Amino acid sequence: MLLRMLNVLHDNWVGIILFMTLLTFFAWLFGYVLNGLYSYKFDLASCWAGFGAIATAAAAGCGRWWIDSRENSKQGEMPQGRMKE
């Protein structure tokens, strides 16, 4: 079961990162509106930390893909897409 979940994450990491980015953006927008209309004390800097974490995850995923495709695959062959069960 754990391998199945990891395979889903591995196969859809770009969509997951985009979804996390949108979720963080809407949380930031919600906090921004509440700060302006109702003087809430929502820390907007926390959302920037979230964007930084998401960007780090995206960079790590792209770096892994680049290393796999360049160093671990034969010329003209796609890297293996699934983890071995």
LINFEN-V681598 format. One record per residue. N is the residue number from 1. RES is the residue in one small letter. PHI is phi in whole degrees, 0 to 359 (none if undefined). BURIAL is 1 if it has 24 or more other ideal C-beta (glycine too) atoms within 12 Angstrom, else 0. Layout:
N;RES;PHI;BURIAL
N;RES;PHI;BURIAL
//
This chain:
1;m;none;0
2;l;295;0
3;l;296;0
4;r;297;0
5;m;294;0
6;l;294;0
7;n;294;0
8;v;296;0
9;l;298;0
10;h;295;0
11;d;285;0
12;n;237;0
13;w;293;1
14;v;292;0
15;g;296;0
16;i;294;0
17;i;294;1
18;l;296;0
19;f;297;0
20;m;297;1
21;t;295;0
22;l;296;0
23;l;297;0
24;t;294;1
25;f;298;0
26;f;292;0
27;a;295;0
28;w;296;1
29;l;298;0
30;f;300;0
31;g;295;1
32;y;296;0
33;v;293;0
34;l;295;0
35;n;297;0
36;g;285;0
37;l;274;0
38;y;239;0
39;s;55;0
40;y;290;0
41;k;251;0
42;f;283;0
43;d;282;0
44;l;290;0
45;a;294;0
46;s;295;0
47;c;291;1
48;w;294;0
49;a;295;0
50;g;295;1
51;f;299;0
52;g;296;0
53;a;294;0
54;i;294;1
55;a;296;0
56;t;295;0
57;a;297;1
58;a;294;0
59;a;294;0
60;a;295;0
61;g;295;1
62;c;293;0
63;g;296;0
64;r;297;0
65;w;298;0
66;w;296;0
67;i;294;0
68;d;298;0
69;s;285;0
70;r;269;0
71;e;261;0
72;n;253;0
73;s;238;0
74;k;288;0
75;q;300;0
76;g;85;0
77;e;252;0
78;m;284;0
79;p;293;0
80;q;293;0
81;g;270;0
82;r;241;0
83;m;285;0
84;k;284;0
85;e;268;0
//
